[in-house]
Amino acid sequence: MFSASLLYLILIYAAASLIGLLVLWFVIYTAVRAALTTHRQALAQERREGGR
């Protein structure tokens, strides 16, 4: 009985850790993607203004 509850506890801990890692990855990925998009837009705007 003790080993079954310990197994469930380990599985819940592992699942919570994986979910936390996935959320962290998604937040970092979204921030980097937004920064790159902004950077690309700024470069494109500089090219347009520099060509005038």
Backbone as numpy.savetxt, mean C-alpha at the origin, in Angstrom:
# Nx Ny Nz CAx CAy CAz Cx Cy Cz
-7.59 -30.32 23.77 -8.42 -29.13 23.77 -7.55 -27.87 23.77
-6.49 -27.90 24.56 -5.61 -26.74 24.63 -4.92 -26.49 23.30
-4.52 -27.57 22.62 -3.80 -27.41 21.36 -4.72 -26.84 20.28
-6.00 -27.18 20.30 -6.93 -26.66 19.30 -7.12 -25.16 19.49
-7.27 -24.73 20.73 -7.46 -23.30 20.97 -6.17 -22.53 20.64
-5.03 -23.14 20.91 -3.77 -22.49 20.57 -3.62 -22.38 19.06
-4.04 -23.41 18.35 -3.99 -23.37 16.89 -4.88 -22.26 16.34
-6.08 -22.13 16.89 -6.98 -21.06 16.45 -6.37 -19.69 16.74
-5.74 -19.55 17.88 -5.11 -18.29 18.24 -3.98 -17.95 17.26
-3.18 -18.94 16.91 -2.09 -18.71 15.96 -2.66 -18.36 14.59
-3.72 -19.03 14.15 -4.32 -18.74 12.85 -4.92 -17.33 12.82
-5.57 -16.92 13.88 -6.14 -15.57 13.95 -5.03 -14.53 13.94
-3.96 -14.77 14.67 -2.82 -13.84 14.70 -2.19 -13.73 13.32
-2.02 -14.86 12.64 -1.43 -14.84 11.30 -2.34 -14.11 10.32
-3.64 -14.36 10.40 -4.59 -13.69 9.50 -4.60 -12.18 9.74
-4.60 -11.77 11.00 -4.60 -10.35 11.31 -3.31 -9.69 10.84
-2.20 -10.38 10.99 -0.91 -9.84 10.52 -0.91 -9.68 9.01
-1.42 -10.67 8.29 -1.46 -10.59 6.83 -2.38 -9.47 6.37
-3.52 -9.32 7.02 -4.44 -8.24 6.66 -3.79 -6.89 6.92
-3.10 -6.76 8.04 -2.40 -5.52 8.34 -1.33 -5.20 7.32
-0.58 -6.22 6.90 0.45 -6.02 5.88 -0.15 -5.61 4.54
-1.28 -6.23 4.19 -1.94 -5.87 2.94 -2.45 -4.43 2.97
-3.00 -4.00 4.09 -3.47 -2.61 4.21 -2.30 -1.66 4.13
-1.21 -1.97 4.81 -0.02 -1.13 4.76 0.53 -1.04 3.35
0.61 -2.17 2.64 1.09 -2.17 1.26 0.19 -1.32 0.38
-1.13 -1.43 0.57 -2.06 -0.66 -0.25 -1.91 0.84 -0.02
-1.71 1.24 1.24 -1.54 2.66 1.55 -0.26 3.19 0.92
0.84 2.45 1.05 2.11 2.89 0.46 2.00 2.91 -1.06
1.41 1.90 -1.65 1.27 1.83 -3.10 0.45 3.01 -3.62
-0.65 3.33 -2.93 -1.50 4.43 -3.36 -0.76 5.77 -3.25
0.00 5.95 -2.18 0.74 7.21 -2.01 1.81 7.36 -3.08
2.54 6.30 -3.38 3.59 6.36 -4.40 2.97 6.60 -5.77
1.87 5.94 -6.04 1.20 6.13 -7.33 0.72 7.57 -7.50
0.15 8.14 -6.45 -0.31 9.53 -6.52 0.86 10.49 -6.71
1.96 10.23 -6.01 3.13 11.10 -6.15 3.70 11.03 -7.56
3.78 9.83 -8.12 4.30 9.70 -9.49 3.39 10.36 -10.50
2.08 10.24 -10.31 1.14 10.88 -11.22 1.29 12.39 -11.17
1.41 12.94 -9.97 1.60 14.38 -9.83 2.91 14.82 -10.46
3.94 14.04 -10.27 5.25 14.37 -10.85 5.19 14.36 -12.38
4.56 13.35 -12.93 4.44 13.27 -14.39 3.64 14.45 -14.95
2.57 14.83 -14.24 1.78 15.97 -14.70 2.59 17.26 -14.63
3.38 17.42 -13.60 4.21 18.62 -13.48 5.27 18.66 -14.59
5.86 17.52 -14.91 6.84 17.47 -16.00 6.19 17.82 -17.34
5.00 17.29 -17.56 4.30 17.58 -18.81 3.96 19.07 -18.91
3.57 19.66 -17.80 3.24 21.09 -17.79 4.50 21.93 -18.04
5.62 21.53 -17.47 6.87 22.25 -17.70 7.28 22.19 -19.16
7.09 21.04 -19.78 7.42 20.90 -21.21 6.56 21.81 -22.05
5.26 21.88 -21.73 4.36 22.75 -22.50 4.74 24.22 -22.33
5.05 24.61 -21.09 5.39 26.01 -20.83 6.76 26.34 -21.40
7.68 25.41 -21.42 9.02 25.66 -21.93 9.05 25.77 -23.44
8.08 25.17 -24.11 8.05 25.21 -25.55 7.51 26.50 -26.13
6.93 27.34 -25.32 6.33 28.58 -25.81 7.33 29.58 -26.25
